[in-house]
Amino acid sequence: MRLKKQTKLFKWLLPLMLVLMLPQIASAYDFKENKLCYNYNEDGTSVTVTYERLPSYFMQSSYLNLSGNLNIPEIVTHNGTDYLVTAIGYSAFEYCTGLNSVVSIPNSVTSIGNGAFHGCSNVSSVTIPNSVTSIGNGAFNGCDDLISVTIPNSVTSIGDNVFTACASLTSVTIPNSVTSIGYSAFSACIGLTSITIPNSVTSIGSTAFNGCTSLTSVTIPNSVTSIGEWAFSDCTSLNSVTLSGYGAWNYNISSHNGLGQIINQLRTVIIGSGITVLGDFGFTPNVVNCYAENPPVCSEGTFANYDGELHVPTTSIASYFMADYWQNFYNLQNDLSKVALDKTNVNLVQWETLALTATVTPQGEGEIVWSTTNPSVATVDENGIVTAINEGECDIYATLATSNDAAYAKCHITVSYPEITISLSEDSLVMNLGDEHELFATITPDDTGLIPTWSSSDESVATVENGVVTVVGDGECDITATILDKTATCHVTVINNLIISLNVDKAIIGASQMLTVYPSCTPDVPVDLVVTSSDPSVAVARVINNPNASKTPALAGEKAIMIVGVQSGTATITVTNAEGQADPAVLDLRVVDVDGDRTITSTDITCLYNYLLNGDDTYITTSDTDGDGYITSTDITIIYNLLLGN
């Protein structure tokens, strides 16, 4: 009868308490779309879901005609403008008893305000997205039919009265991200049977679990440094406590007042594998299950009496038999299992995986449950496969499912970023106005999953999007791809008129003779050269490394053009850039071979003499070596010079 009166009192007094704590503003909203009301946020691009009317504290609904399933959108459109929904405001759905469930809270929502769903008595389940970082006071207070709730690991604190009087709530998962449990957070949750508090929590507020009459067991880690007054008051069925964590459990009657008030009703005390020191609890247990392989250091005040049973790991009975204060237990039994891991401290690089192996002694004692203290650093699957996610540190736990979270082992994981390199498909580009060119980034290792960000040092010259460079103006700039702290750069030069020229524009060579010419460029920028011959049967050409690089300035990393004569005739040698947008350089070439033997020798001079002196016209078609239409001594001079290498 006392509990019923207390629960009823919570339902009626808490709203009054909340209204005194909340700012009093007019019950107005900025706009309404699809039955929901919204207020603009300060940024002008996002909105908060609010009430249709400020609910009175006589259990009148904040919405006049809202029922059935509730779908809160991620984006709401009003007057042609899209707004991101980032918050559910205080009292937004207070006393909306027509709601059956909260079907969808979008991932854009980061906060749930005070009293947001207070008094929604027909809501049966809530899934809070992992974008939410804060849950306001009394957010789900009085949700009588709420059976289960999932709190994401983005939430760092559970506010006051959040689930007060949720009588149907039988289970709740508190993630490792939560550091504090507020005042009366789960007060009067009469259906809650057990609760495990993660080792991220440092404080449990006053009356946090007050009136949870079905609560039989609670697991508290040694990270908890304060337990508020009456935190477990009227938990009439609570008779078992598990102390977990690693190191000392520094109990203090002042800081852990709420635990001290129920010490005498705890008939079963379970001590986790990692506990090494126990404070002055004053336990009066019927049963102590201590899973620590080595007896934790005790004091005279740890146990008020030693009449109960002491159960320890199978291999540790001798240690407990001889240990101070533990030896006072006359009923000592070695029937507990212990868990060990093959690794206890591992350094990983991002995206690396690790297979952990858990051993249970004695064998076959139950299933292992794997967990991580920080899934944003490293995750672990049901087989003990650890995956490094981000730089940081966390602990991977292997827990024996049948041990009430007391038999466990941990491996400390340190994750660092791997040595990553990035390079681009080109180091430099010469482009014309309006040109586009796609750059490709190569990342090592290639399984990082990272996508580079692209930037231009001067967007008035060239812009870049996903590696595609677009020229918009004259000048030079650097295009940079960045991953983490690594960068790769391509230098872009923009020109309106690229001109390529050669040191000669006309030449005569003999068959089988070679000629080297030197290109230059205006403006003087690196260019990939391409050379072609109009008639490869007369002469062929290719780009080579400049043989006189130390003496002659050359284009594109000191390049030159080598030409080889094939047979008598004329050919045009053209030099341009690979992109084909430059004004090309042109060399008019004549290849000399009077007698047609594809070499230049004194025989070619003899053939010319025979024509000039004797009228022998056997080779008349190839004797005009200078191409002036006449066969004269000048043609002989040309061959002399070719033979002499001039």
C-alpha positions in Angstrom: 0.0 0.0 0.0 2.9 2.3 0.8 4.4 1.8 -2.7 1.1 2.5 -4.5 0.7 5.7 -2.6 4.3 6.7 -3.3 4.0 6.0 -7.0 0.8 8.0 -7.2 2.5 10.8 -5.4 5.3 10.8 -7.9 2.9 11.0 -10.8 1.1 14.1 -9.4 4.0 15.9 -7.6 6.7 15.5 -10.2 4.9 17.5 -12.9 4.5 20.3 -10.5 8.2 20.1 -9.6 9.1 20.1 -13.3 7.0 23.1 -14.1 8.8 25.1 -11.4 12.2 24.1 -12.9 11.3 24.8 -16.5 11.3 28.2 -18.1 7.8 29.7 -18.5 7.2 30.8 -22.1 4.1 31.4 -24.1 2.5 28.2 -25.5 3.2 29.3 -29.1 5.0 27.6 -32.0 6.6 29.0 -35.1 4.9 26.7 -37.6 3.0 23.4 -37.9 3.4 20.7 -40.5 1.8 17.2 -40.6 0.2 17.6 -37.2 3.5 18.4 -35.4 4.6 21.9 -34.2 8.1 23.3 -34.5 10.2 26.2 -33.2 13.1 27.7 -35.2 16.5 27.2 -33.7 19.0 30.0 -33.5 21.0 28.8 -36.5 18.1 29.4 -38.8 18.5 26.0 -40.5 17.2 23.6 -37.9 14.1 23.3 -35.7 12.9 21.8 -32.4 9.7 19.8 -32.1 7.5 21.5 -29.5 4.0 21.3 -28.1 0.8 22.5 -29.7 -0.2 24.1 -26.5 1.6 24.3 -23.2 0.1 21.4 -21.2 -1.6 22.2 -18.0 -0.7 20.2 -15.0 -4.1 18.7 -14.8 -3.0 16.0 -17.2 -4.2 17.8 -20.4 -2.5 16.7 -23.6 0.1 19.0 -25.2 -1.6 18.1 -28.6 -5.3 18.2 -29.2 -5.6 15.4 -31.9 -2.4 13.3 -31.8 -2.8 9.5 -31.7 -1.5 6.2 -33.0 2.1 5.8 -34.0 4.5 8.8 -33.9 7.0 9.4 -36.7 9.2 12.4 -36.1 10.8 13.4 -39.4 14.5 14.1 -39.9 13.7 16.9 -42.4 10.5 19.1 -42.3 9.6 21.4 -45.1 7.8 24.7 -44.5 7.1 27.3 -47.1 9.5 25.6 -49.5 12.4 25.5 -47.1 13.9 22.3 -45.6 14.8 22.3 -41.9 16.7 19.7 -40.0 15.0 18.4 -36.8 17.6 18.4 -34.1 15.7 18.3 -30.8 12.5 17.3 -29.1 11.7 20.2 -26.8 10.5 20.1 -23.2 6.9 18.9 -22.6 6.6 18.4 -26.4 4.3 15.3 -26.1 3.4 15.5 -22.5 0.2 13.6 -21.6 -0.3 12.4 -25.2 -2.0 9.3 -24.0 -3.3 8.5 -27.5 0.2 7.6 -28.7 0.8 3.9 -29.0 4.6 3.9 -29.4 7.5 6.1 -30.4 8.1 4.6 -33.8 10.8 6.8 -35.1 13.1 9.4 -33.6 15.5 10.4 -36.4 19.3 10.4 -36.1 19.4 14.1 -36.5 18.0 14.6 -33.0 20.7 15.3 -30.4 18.6 16.1 -27.3 15.3 15.0 -25.7 14.1 17.8 -23.4 12.7 17.8 -19.9 9.3 16.1 -19.7 9.3 15.4 -23.5 7.1 12.2 -23.1 6.0 12.6 -19.6 2.6 11.0 -19.0 2.5 9.1 -22.3 1.0 6.2 -20.5 0.4 4.0 -23.6 3.9 4.2 -25.1 5.3 0.6 -24.8 8.8 0.9 -26.3 11.4 3.5 -27.1 14.5 3.3 -29.2 16.7 6.4 -28.8 19.0 7.0 -31.8 22.8 7.2 -31.2 22.8 10.9 -32.1 21.2 11.8 -28.8 23.7 13.0 -26.2 21.3 14.2 -23.4 18.0 13.1 -22.0 16.2 15.7 -20.0 14.7 15.5 -16.5 11.5 13.5 -16.4 11.6 12.8 -20.2 9.7 9.5 -19.8 8.3 10.0 -16.4 4.9 8.3 -15.9 5.1 6.1 -19.1 3.2 3.3 -17.4 3.3 0.9 -20.3 6.9 1.4 -21.2 8.4 -2.2 -21.2 11.9 -1.6 -22.7 14.1 1.2 -23.6 17.4 1.3 -25.5 19.8 4.0 -24.5 22.6 4.6 -27.1 26.2 4.9 -26.2 26.1 8.6 -27.3 24.3 9.5 -24.1 26.6 10.6 -21.3 24.1 11.3 -18.5 20.7 10.1 -17.5 18.9 13.1 -15.9 16.6 13.3 -12.9 13.3 11.4 -12.9 13.8 10.3 -16.5 12.0 7.0 -16.0 10.2 7.7 -12.8 7.2 5.4 -12.2 7.6 3.5 -15.5 5.9 0.5 -13.8 6.1 -1.9 -16.7 9.8 -1.4 -17.4 11.5 -4.7 -16.9 14.9 -4.2 -18.5 17.1 -1.3 -19.4 20.6 -1.2 -21.0 22.8 1.5 -19.7 25.7 2.1 -22.2 29.4 2.6 -21.3 29.1 6.2 -22.4 27.0 7.2 -19.3 28.9 8.8 -16.5 26.1 9.7 -14.2 22.6 8.5 -13.2 20.4 11.3 -12.0 18.2 11.8 -9.0 15.2 9.4 -9.0 16.1 8.3 -12.6 14.4 4.9 -12.2 12.4 5.5 -9.1 9.3 3.4 -8.7 10.0 1.2 -11.7 8.4 -1.7 -9.9 8.9 -4.1 -12.9 12.7 -3.7 -13.0 14.3 -7.0 -11.7 18.0 -6.4 -12.3 20.3 -3.6 -13.3 24.0 -3.6 -14.5 25.7 -0.3 -14.1 28.7 0.0 -16.6 32.2 1.0 -15.4 31.9 4.4 -17.0 29.5 5.6 -14.3 31.0 7.6 -11.5 27.9 8.7 -9.6 24.4 7.4 -8.8 22.0 10.1 -7.7 19.8 10.1 -4.6 16.7 7.8 -4.8 17.9 6.7 -8.3 16.2 3.3 -7.8 13.9 4.1 -5.0 10.8 1.9 -4.8 12.0 -0.7 -7.4 10.4 -3.4 -5.4 11.1 -6.2 -7.9 14.8 -5.4 -8.1 16.7 -8.4 -6.8 20.3 -7.8 -7.9 22.5 -4.9 -8.9 26.0 -4.8 -10.4 28.1 -1.8 -9.4 31.6 -1.1 -10.7 34.4 0.4 -8.7 34.3 3.5 -11.0 31.3 4.6 -8.9 32.7 7.1 -6.4 29.3 8.3 -5.0 26.0 6.7 -4.3 23.3 9.2 -3.2 21.2 8.9 -0.1 18.3 6.4 -0.4 19.4 5.4 -3.9 18.0 1.9 -3.2 15.5 2.7 -0.6 12.3 0.5 -0.6 14.0 -2.0 -2.9 12.5 -4.6 -0.7 13.6 -7.6 -2.9 17.2 -6.4 -3.4 19.3 -9.1 -1.8 22.3 -9.4 -4.1 25.1 -7.0 -5.1 28.0 -7.6 -7.5 31.1 -5.5 -7.1 32.9 -5.3 -10.5 35.8 -3.5 -12.1 39.6 -3.7 -11.7 41.6 -2.6 -8.7 40.3 -1.3 -5.4 36.7 -0.9 -4.4 37.1 2.1 -2.2 33.9 2.1 -0.2 33.2 5.0 2.1 30.1 5.3 4.2 29.8 9.0 3.4 30.3 9.0 -0.3 28.4 5.7 -0.8 25.6 6.5 1.6 22.9 4.9 -0.6 24.7 1.6 -0.6 25.4 1.7 3.1 21.7 2.0 3.8 21.0 -1.5 2.4 24.2 -3.3 3.4 22.4 -5.4 6.0 19.8 -6.7 3.5 22.4 -8.0 1.0 22.4 -11.7 1.6 24.6 -12.5 -1.5 27.8 -10.6 -2.2 29.5 -11.3 -5.5 33.0 -10.0 -6.1 34.3 -9.6 -9.6 37.5 -11.1 -11.0 39.4 -7.9 -11.2 38.9 -6.6 -7.6 42.1 -6.4 -5.6 41.1 -4.4 -2.6 37.8 -4.2 -0.6 36.9 -1.4 1.8 35.0 -1.4 5.1 31.5 -2.5 3.8 30.4 -4.3 6.9 28.8 -7.1 4.9 26.7 -9.7 6.8 26.2 -12.1 3.9 24.9 -15.6 3.7 26.9 -16.3 0.6 30.1 -14.7 -0.8 31.1 -15.6 -4.3 34.6 -14.1 -4.9 35.8 -14.7 -8.5 39.2 -13.0 -8.0 42.0 -15.5 -8.4 44.1 -13.8 -5.8 42.3 -12.9 -2.5 41.5 -9.2 -2.5 43.1 -7.3 0.4 40.5 -6.8 3.2 40.2 -4.9 6.4 38.6 -5.8 9.7 35.5 -3.9 8.6 35.0 -5.6 5.2 32.8 -8.3 6.7 30.8 -7.9 9.9 30.6 -11.6 10.3 31.9 -14.8 8.6 29.0 -17.2 9.1 28.2 -17.4 5.4 29.6 -19.6 2.7 32.7 -18.5 0.8 33.0 -19.7 -2.8 36.2 -19.1 -4.7 37.8 -20.2 -8.0 38.8 -23.9 -8.3 42.6 -23.2 -8.2 42.5 -20.6 -5.4 41.4 -22.4 -2.2 44.8 -22.5 -0.6 45.3 -18.7 -1.2 42.0 -17.8 0.5 42.6 -20.4 3.3 45.7 -18.5 4.3 44.7 -14.9 3.5 43.9 -12.3 6.2 40.2 -12.2 7.1 39.3 -14.6 4.3 40.6 -17.3 6.5 37.8 -16.5 9.0 35.2 -18.1 6.7 34.9 -21.7 8.0 32.7 -22.8 5.1 35.1 -22.5 2.2 34.3 -24.0 -1.2 36.4 -23.9 -4.4 33.7 -24.3 -7.0 33.8 -21.0 -9.0 35.0 -20.7 -12.6 37.6 -18.2 -13.8 38.1 -16.6 -17.2 41.4 -15.8 -18.8 42.4 -14.2 -22.1 45.4 -15.1 -24.2 46.3 -11.4 -24.5 46.0 -8.7 -21.9 47.5 -5.6 -23.6 47.6 -5.1 -27.3 48.5 -2.2 -29.6 46.6 -2.0 -32.9 46.5 0.3 -35.9 43.3 1.6 -37.3 41.3 -1.1 -39.3 43.5 -3.9 -37.9 41.7 -6.9 -36.4 42.7 -9.2 -33.5 41.3 -12.6 -32.5 41.1 -13.0 -28.7 40.7 -16.4 -27.1 39.0 -16.8 -23.8 39.6 -19.8 -21.6 37.2 -20.9 -18.8 38.4 -23.0 -16.0 36.9 -25.6 -15.4 36.1 -26.1 -19.1 32.6 -26.0 -20.4 31.2 -23.8 -17.6 29.2 -21.5 -19.8 29.0 -19.0 -22.7 31.4 -16.1 -23.0 29.9 -12.6 -23.6 32.2 -10.1 -25.3 31.9 -6.4 -24.8 33.9 -3.2 -25.3 34.1 -0.1 -23.1 34.3 2.2 -26.1 33.0 1.0 -29.5 34.1 4.2 -31.1 37.7 3.0 -30.5 37.4 -0.8 -31.0 34.5 -3.2 -31.4 34.3 -6.9 -30.6 32.0 -9.6 -32.1 30.5 -12.6 -30.5 33.6 -14.7 -31.4 36.1 -12.3 -29.8 37.3 -10.7 -33.0 38.4 -7.2 -32.2 38.4 -4.5 -34.9 40.3 -1.2 -34.3 38.1 1.7 -35.3 39.7 5.0 -34.2 42.7 6.3 -32.3 42.3 5.9 -28.5 42.1 3.3 -25.8 39.5 0.9 -24.5 39.1 -2.4 -22.7 37.6 -5.6 -24.2 35.8 -7.8 -21.7 35.2 -11.5 -21.9 32.5 -12.3 -19.3 31.1 -15.7 -18.2 27.4 -15.4 -18.8 26.4 -17.5 -15.9 28.5 -15.6 -13.3 26.2 -12.5 -12.9 28.9 -10.3 -14.6 31.5 -11.3 -12.0 33.8 -13.8 -13.8 35.6 -11.8 -16.5 38.9 -11.0 -18.0 40.0 -7.9 -20.0 42.4 -7.0 -22.7 43.5 -3.3 -22.9 43.5 -2.1 -26.5 45.5 0.9 -27.7 44.6 2.0 -31.2 46.8 4.3 -33.3 46.5 5.5 -36.8 48.5 3.6 -39.4 51.3 5.2 -41.5 49.3 6.4 -44.4 50.6 7.8 -47.7 48.8 9.5 -50.5 49.9 10.4 -54.0 48.3 11.8 -57.1 48.2 10.7 -60.7 50.0 13.9 -61.8 52.4 16.2 -60.0 51.8 19.1 -62.4 49.3 20.1 -65.1 49.3 22.7 -67.9 45.7 23.6 -68.8 43.8 26.1 -70.9 40.9 28.2 -69.8 37.7 26.0 -69.5 39.7 22.7 -69.5 38.8 19.9 -67.1 41.1 17.1 -65.9 40.5 14.3 -63.4 43.2 13.6 -60.8 43.3 10.2 -59.1 44.5 9.7 -55.5 46.3 6.6 -54.5 46.2 5.8 -50.7 48.4 3.3 -49.0 47.3 1.0 -47.4 44.5 0.6 -49.8 41.9 -0.8 -47.3 41.6 2.3 -45.1 38.2 3.2 -46.4 39.2 6.9 -46.2 38.1 9.3 -48.9 40.4 12.3 -49.5 39.2 15.9 -49.3 40.2 18.1 -52.2 41.1 21.8 -52.1 42.5 24.5 -54.4 44.9 27.1 -53.2 43.3 29.7 -55.5 39.7 29.0 -56.7 39.9 32.0 -59.0 42.3 29.9 -61.1 41.0 26.4 -60.7 38.4 24.6 -58.7 38.3 20.9 -57.7 35.5 18.5 -56.8 36.1 14.8 -56.2 39.4 15.1 -58.0 38.0 16.8 -61.1 40.0 20.0 -61.8 38.2 22.8 -63.7 40.1 25.9 -64.9 38.2 29.2 -64.4 41.0 31.8 -64.7 44.6 32.7 -65.6 47.4 32.0 -63.2 48.8 29.1 -61.1 47.5 27.2 -58.1 48.0 24.0 -56.2 45.3 21.2 -56.0 45.7 19.3 -52.8 44.2 15.9 -51.7 44.2 15.4 -47.9 43.7 12.3 -45.7 44.2 12.8 -41.9 47.4 14.7 -41.7 48.8 13.5 -45.1 48.6 15.6 -48.3 49.5 15.3 -52.0 49.7 18.2 -54.4 49.5 18.9 -58.1 50.6 22.2 -59.4 48.4 23.7 -62.1 49.5 26.3 -64.6 46.8 27.9 -66.7 47.7 29.5 -70.0 45.8 31.1 -72.9 48.4 30.3 -75.6 51.0 27.6 -75.2 53.7 27.9 -77.9 56.3 25.2 -78.5 59.3 26.0 -80.7 62.5 24.3 -81.9 66.0 25.6 -82.1 65.9 25.0 -86.0 63.0 25.1 -88.3 64.7 23.6 -91.4 67.3 20.8 -91.7 69.0 18.5 -94.2 70.3 15.1 -93.1 71.6 12.1 -94.8 69.9 8.7 -94.9 70.8 6.8 -91.7 72.0 10.0 -90.1 70.6 11.3 -86.8 69.7 14.9 -85.9 69.0 16.2 -82.4 66.9 19.3 -82.0 65.9 21.1 -78.8 62.4 22.3 -77.9 61.4 25.3 -75.8 58.0 26.5 -74.5 56.4 29.9 -74.0 55.5 30.2 -71.2 58.3 28.2 -69.7 56.3 25.4 -68.0 56.7 21.6 -67.8 55.0 19.9 -70.8 54.6 16.3 -71.9 55.9 16.3 -75.5 54.6 14.3 -78.4 56.5 14.2 -81.8 55.3 12.9 -85.2 56.7 12.6 -88.7 54.5 13.4 -91.7 56.3 10.6 -93.6 57.9 7.8 -91.6 59.3 6.3 -94.8 61.5 9.4 -95.1 62.3 10.1 -91.4 61.3 9.0 -88.0 61.6 10.9 -84.7 61.1 10.4 -80.9 61.4 12.3 -77.6 64.6 11.6 -75.7 66.3 12.8 -72.5 68.4 15.8 -73.5 72.0 14.6 -74.1 73.3 18.2 -73.4 71.1 18.9 -70.3 73.9 20.6 -68.4 74.5 23.0 -71.3 71.2 23.6 -73.0 67.9 24.5 -71.2 65.3 22.0 -72.3 61.6 21.5 -71.9 59.7 19.1 -69.6 62.5 17.8 -67.5 65.2 18.5 -70.1 64.0 16.6 -73.1 65.2 16.7 -76.7 63.9 15.4 -80.1 66.0 12.9 -82.0 65.4 12.4 -85.8 66.7 9.6 -88.0 66.8 9.9 -91.8 65.5 6.8 -93.7 65.6 7.6 -97.4 65.6 10.5 -99.8 62.6 12.8 -99.5 61.0 15.5 -97.4 59.0 15.2 -94.2 57.5 17.5 -91.7 58.4 16.9 -88.0 55.8 18.2 -85.6 56.2 18.7 -81.9 53.3 19.4 -79.6 52.1 18.6 -76.0 50.2 15.5 -75.0 47.0 17.3 -74.5 47.2 18.7 -78.0 46.2 22.3 -77.1 49.6 24.0 -77.8 50.7 25.8 -80.9 53.1 23.1 -82.3 56.7 23.5 -83.5 57.3 22.4 -87.1 60.6 21.3 -88.7 60.9 21.0 -92.5 63.3 18.1 -93.1 65.0 16.9 -96.2 66.7 13.6 -96.3 69.6 13.1 -98.8 70.6 9.8 -100.4 71.7 10.2 -104.0 72.4 6.6 -104.9 69.5 5.1 -102.8 71.6 2.8 -100.6 70.2 4.4 -97.4 73.6 5.7 -96.3 75.4 8.9 -97.1 78.9 8.2 -98.5 81.4 9.6 -101.1 79.6 7.5 -103.7 76.8 10.1 -103.5 79.3 12.8 -104.5 80.6 10.7 -107.3 77.1 10.3 -108.7 76.7 14.1 -108.7 80.0 14.6 -110.5 79.1 12.1 -113.1 75.9 14.0 -113.8 77.6 17.4 -113.9 80.7 16.3 -116.0 79.4 13.4 -118.1 75.6 14.0 -118.2 74.9 10.6 -116.5 71.3 11.1 -115.3 70.9 7.7 -113.6 70.3 9.4 -110.2 68.9 12.7 -111.5 65.7 12.4 -109.3 67.7 12.3 -106.1 70.6 14.5 -107.0 68.9 17.8 -106.2 69.9 17.7 -102.5 69.0 21.3 -101.6 65.6 21.2 -103.4 66.1 24.3 -105.4 65.2 22.6 -108.7 68.7 22.6 -110.0 71.7 20.2 -109.7 74.8 22.3 -108.9 78.0 22.4 -107.0 75.9 23.5 -104.0 74.4 20.0 -103.8 77.9 18.5 -103.7 78.8 20.9 -100.9 75.8 19.7 -98.9 76.9 16.1 -99.1 80.5 17.1 -98.2 79.1 18.8 -95.1 77.0 15.8 -94.2 80.0 13.6 -94.5 82.0 15.9 -92.3 79.2 16.2 -89.7 78.5 19.9 -90.3 
